[in-house]
């Protein structure tokens, strides 16, 4: 897909494992949620607060159902994208 002038790319990369779509779905869904808990900005500098305050009022939540070899099996992803550091 060609990026449109009014679009902003915020995340790009490869996921570490295959995913599957839920039954009867044709695309990956997402939700935009308010930051109902609020963000604690008391421990960051004024410069960071000025930049961060307006950026953290909403979140994009994307659900990626992991493909598993058999029903009931749970797989842990050690990173959200392959370019991220791995978690222990």
N, C-alpha and C positions, 0 to 999 in steps of 0.2 A: 504494500500500500504506500502511496506517495503521501508524505506529510503535508498537510494543508497549512496555509499561513497562520490560521488562528489556532492551531494545535501546538501543544508543548509536549515533547517527549520527556517523561519523568523517570522511566525505568526501562532498561533494556538488558536482556541477558538470556541465559539458558537455565532451565530448571534442572535439578539434579536427577530426577526420576520421571518416568512417564506418568501422565495423568489420564483420566477418563472423564467423559461428560456424564452427568446424571441421566437416567432414563428419560426419554422424550425431550431432551434438550439438544439444541443444535449449536449453542455457543456458550462460552464461559460467562457467567453472570457476575455482577458487581453491585455494591451498594455504596452510597455516599452517606456517611454518618456524622452527626455533630459530635464534637468532643465534649460529651456531657460531664465527664469528670473534671474537665479543665486541665490545663497544663501548669505545673508548678514551675514558675519562672523566677522564683525568689533567689535561686542560687546561681544565676547566670548574669553576665555583665549587661549594662544598659544597651550597648551596641547589639549584642546578641538578642536581647529582649525585644528591641525595636524591630528586628528582622523576623524573629521567631514568633512573636505574639500573633500576628495576623496569619501566619502560615499554618498554625496548628489548631485552627478552630474546626476543621473538618478532616475526616479520614476517608480514604477509598478502601473498601474492604472487598478483596477478591478471594473467592473460594475456589481452590484448585483440588478437586477430589483425586487423591493418589490412586493409581492403579496398583492393585495388590495381586499376588499370585493365587491366593485363595481367600474365600470369604472369611471374615473375622480376624484376619491377620493385620497387625499394625506395623507400619514401617515408619521409622523416624528419619526425617531429612536433617542432615547435619549442617545445611546451609540453605537459604532461600533461593539463591541463584549460584551457579557454579563459580562466578567471579567473586563471591563473598567469602570471607574467612570461614573455615569450618568450626562448628561448636563442639565442645567435648561432651 
